C-alpha cells in the first residue's frame, strides 16, 4: 500500500501554501478569492487532470501508443446545500496518429487505472470523452 502526505499552512488572510517534497502550490483560501491561485475545487480538478495525464504516460508504453501531447479540460458542478460536487465532466484531448479504436483503448486504460479518477467516480458522477487533437 502506498502512502501520500502533504503539508499546508496559512500564509495570511489572502492565501495558503501546500507542499510535498520540493514542490509548493499557492492555495486560494481567501474569502475574497484570488486570481493567482487555485481554489479548492480547482485543485481537485487539477488533481484529476494530473491523474489522467499520468495515466496516458503510464499506458502509452504498455499499449505501444504513439502520441505527442495531451490536454484535459474539466468542469465541475457544485450544489450549495450541502456544499458538494455533484458532477465532473472532462474532455481528454490526445495529439496522436493512432486509429479511433486505439484512442478508445487508451481512454479505457486511463479510466480503469487512475487512482484519483476511481476515487472521484466512487463518490460523484464522473463522465467524459476522448478525442484527437
Secondary structure by P-SEA (a helix, b strand, c coil): cbbbbbbbbbccccccccccccbbbbbccccccccccccaaaaaaaaaaaaaaaaaaaacccccccccbbbbbbbbbbbcccccccbbbbbbbbbccccaaaaaaaaaaaaaccaaaaaaaaccccccccccc
